[in-house]
């Protein structure tokens, strides 16, 4: 199947950065973070290379290949307290001269004064938390993984239809929002209207959500801005969803429909952030019940994910019927 491009997709810059202050503000509540006065550091975290290699983002105390964020818990504190002054000086020299921008002291422990002074002198931010080192590292990796992921903004409407993350695209005014409203009215869920944002959270996980300013709202021509949560309830809104299918709505030129493949329909593959997403093109024409067609497309997509292809089954059945000898009366 051909792979197509689309100028409706706008990828954000490849190099993303997150300020240390942002990490603190976002994880302050969940980890009970404390940022002592004079804790240093106003740096940003992001993709960094050192000596030709990529620097790890989050890790436990490591002075051989220091990560950007070091988590120091009870075992690491015990190690720092057990080594002599010469070895401690070597460790601190390696850590402060590396790519480390943030140190999180977990398990409610406290750093030795000389260690804390070395971090402060190097401009490394130091957070303290009573949470375990394991929990702290997990939350840091999860947050930074999302915040620093490659992202793309799309012009369209993103919904959850029959458990599938469905993106409706097409030219402005083609009827995406009206179709989305009808689908919500039929029990499906809205994720984002107009400008859904997708982040690459895994090799094949293109996860989409809504910009905060647009959350819960859908613009419908003739009706203006509608609050879908207020109109249909909490169940009509989905916060995030993995993208699984794209449906492109098109107006036939001069009122004449381009003849699609009678067996397979009009199917292509759209590549977004190196992830291949199936795309179906549906014509917008008088008499077409688009909501039913979209639901049918989603049901067929679920069957295809299970290895059941209706067009191939029909072609095989037809081939067998042609090959069977006809009986003569």
N, C-alpha and C positions, 0 to 999 in steps of 0.2 A: 504493500500500500504506500502511496506517496506521502512524503512528509512535507507539510506546508508551513509557511511563516505567516505572521500576522502583526501589523503595525498597531493593533489595539493592545498589545502586551508591552509594558514598559518595565524593564528590569532596572532595579536600583543599582548603585555603584557596587562593584565587586568587593571593595574593602570597606567593611563596616566597623565602627568603633563604639564602645560603650564606656561612659565615664564611670570612674570608681564611685562617685556620688550616686549615680543611677543604680549601681549594684546595691549599695547600702539602702537606698530608699525603697527599692523593690523587695528586698529580702529582710528588711528590718523587722517586720512583724512576724513572718514565718519562722525566722531563726532567732529572734530576740537579740539582734545585733546591737552592740554598743561600740561607738567610735570615740575613744577617749580623746580629750582635748590634746592637741599636739601629736595626734596619731599619724601625721604626715600624709603625703600622697594626694595628688589631684590628677593623676594620669588617666589615660584611657586604655581599654583592653581591646584587642582585635587580632587579626591575622598578622603574625610577626615571624620573621625568619632571622636566624642567627647562624653565621658560619655556613650558609647554604642549606640549613635545615629548618623545618618549621618548629616553632617553639610550642610545646604543649600548653593547653589553656589552663586546666585545673589539675592539681596533683598534691600528694602529701610531700612533706619536707624532702627536697631533692637538691643537693648542691653540685651534682655532676651535670645534670641537664635541667636547670631550674625552670619550672613552669611559670606562666604569668601570674597565676594565683596559687599560693602555697597554703595548704591546710595543715595546721600544727595541732595535734591532739595529745592525749596522754602519753602514748609511746614516743612521740617525737620530743616532747618536753623532757621525758626521762632520759632520752639519748643526749640532748643538749646539756643536761645537768650532770651527765656521767663522764663527759670528755674533758680533757685538760685544756688549759688556756691556749696552747699552741694550736691544737686541733680545732678548737672553737673559732679562733681567729681565721683559720683556713676556710672553715665552713661559711662563716659570715662573709668573707671576701668573695667566695664563689657565688653566694646567693645575691649579695648586693650588687655585684658586677654583672649579673645576668639580666634576663628579661623580666624578672619578678617585679610586679607593680602593686600587688596586694597580698597581704598575709592575714589569714583568719585563724585566730587562736580559739580552739574549740574545747569542749569538755570542761568548761569553766576554769581552765588553767591560766597561769600567769607566766609571762616570759621573764627570764633573767634580765637584770637591768642592763648589762652590757649588750645583750642581744637586742633588746628594745631600742637602746640608743643607736645601735648600728642601723636598724631598719629606719628609724626616724631620720638619721643623718643621710641616708640614701634616698629619702623622699618616698619610701614605700609605705602605703597606707596599711594600718593595722586595725582590724576589727576584732572584737571579742564577743564570744557567745557561750552560753551554757549548753547549747545543743551538742550532740556527739559529732565527732569528726566525720563519721560516715554520712550522717544526715546533712551536715554542712557541705561536704563535697558533692553529694547527690544534688542538692538544691542549686548549688553554684553551677554545676555542669548543665543542669536542665535549663536554668534561666539564660546562661550565656549561649547555650546551643541554639535557643530560639532567637535571642537578641542579635546574634552574629550570623545567623543563617542567611544564605542568599535569598533575596526577596524580589517579588515582582508584583506590580499593580496592574489590574485588568479592568477594562471597560466592559461591564456586564452585570448580571445578577447571579449570585451564588446561592444555591438552595440545597437542602437535603430532600431527595425524592426517593422513596422506597429504599432507604438506607444508603443511597449513592450520593456522593458529593457531585452535584450537577451545576455546571456553569452555562448560563444562557448568554450568548454573544450575538452580535449583529449590528447593523448600522443604527444610528440614533433615530428613534421614532418608529422602529420596525415592530415594536410591541412587546419588548422583553419584560417590562414592568407589569403590563397588563396580564401577560401570561403568568408571571410570577405570582400576582395577586390571586389569579384563579387557582393556581396550584396550592397556595396557602389555604385558600377557602376549601380545597378538597382534602385538607389534612396534612399537607407537607409543610416543611419548615424553612424559614428564611434565615440565611446566614448574613448576606451583605448585598446591598444594592449599590449600583453605580461604579464603585471602585473597590472591589474586594482585594485584599492583600494576601499573597501566597508566599509561604516560606518553605524552603527545602530542608526538612527536618531529618531526612534519611535518604538513602539511595533512590527510592521510589515513592517517598512520602512528601507530596506537595500539599501542605496543610494550609487551608485558607481561613481567614477571619475577616472581621469588619473593622474599619477605622473607628475609633471611639466616637468621633463626632457624628457618624452616620448610624450608630448602633440603634436597631429597632425600627428604623425608618425606611419607607419605600415611596418613591416618587412615581405617581401615576398621572399620565396626561389627562387633563380635565378635572382631576380631583385634587391635584397638588400633593403635598407631603402627608403620608398616612403613618400613624404609629401602630405598627403591626402587633406589638406586644399588648398595647392597650385594647386593640380591637379584637384580637383572637386569643389572647392569653399567653402565658409563659411557654406552653407547649408549641407555639408557632415559631419560636425563635431557637436557633442553634448557634452556640457561640463559635465553635470551630468545627471544621470537617475536612477530611482528606479528599482532594479532587479526584474523581474517577471517570467523569464523562463530560464532554463539551457538546452542546447542541447550538449550532449556528442558524439563526433565522435569516432568511433572505427573501427579498421581494423579486418575483419573476420580472425579467425585463420585457417591456411592452406587453405585459399581461400574458405572455406565453411561457409556460413552464419548460425548463430544460429537462429533457428526458433522462431520468436517473436509471441506474442499473436496476432492472426489474426484480432481480433476485436479492441483491445485497444492499440496495439503496445507495445513497451518496455518503460514503464513509472514507475518512482520511485519518491521519495521525497528526496531532499537533504536538510539537516539542516545546516544552516550557522548562527552563532551567535544567535541560538535559533529561527531563522525564517525558516519556512518550505517553500522551493522553489520547484515547479514541475520540474522534469528532464525527458527529452526524450533522448533515445539512438538511434542514426542513424548510420547504417553501411556505411563505405566508400567502394564502389565497382564500378567496371567498368559499365558504363551505368546509374549510379545514378546521376540525376541532383540535387545536394545538395541544391543549392540556391532555387529551386522551392520547394523542400521538406521542407526547413526551413521556407519559407513563408507560406506554407500550415500548418505547425505545429503552427505557430504564429496565423494564422486565426482560427484554431481549438481551440487554447488556449483562444482566445477572446470569442468564442462561449461557451466554458466551464465556463468562468467567468460569463456568463449570464445564466448559468444553462442548456445549451443545449449540451448533450453528444451524439455524433453520434453513438458510439458503443452501447449504451443502447437503443437508438431509433431503430437501426437495429435489435438488439436482440428481442425487444418487437414486432416489425413488424413480424419477423420470427416466434415468439411464437404464435402470433395471426393467422398466415397463417397455422401453423400446427394444431391449435385447430379448425379451420373452417372445417365443414363437406364438403367432396368433392361431387360434383353433378354427378350423374350417367346419362348417355345419355339414 
